[in-house]
Amino acid sequence: PQKCLRLNPDVPVWVSKQRILCTLNHSLKDVLNYGLFQPAFNGRAGKFLDEERLLREYPLNPDTPVPYLEFRYKRRVYTQSLLDDKQFAKLHTKVRLE
């Protein structure tokens, strides 16, 4: 199920995020790690919006009938790896020191 909200473009992203959290009728774990995500369009990669900036500062996708943002859990996204697979695995492996 999807919910849609109309957000005020003249307020900071943080205020919009708080409004979304207040309208959700179920609690989310780790709510501070959710954010507004702008999907990829026009050759640009998708990104999470900076919570200190105004919504108006972000261009909207003109190719959709209704421009939208997604409310998502923040994850690290790697667009291009400059490391080989072995180096990459070492970065994300917990090491136990004895």
Sequence and secondary structure as in RCSB ss.txt:
>XXXX:A:sequence
PQKCLRLNPDVPVWVSKQRILCTLNHSLKDVLNYGLFQPAFNGRAGKFLDEERLLREYPLNPDTPVPYLEFRYKR
RVYTQSLLDDKQFAKLHTKVRLE
>XXXX:A:secstr
        TTSBHHHHHHHHHHH SS  TTGGGEEEEE  BTTB  EE  TTSBGGGS   TTSSS   EEEE  
   SS  S HHHHHHHT      
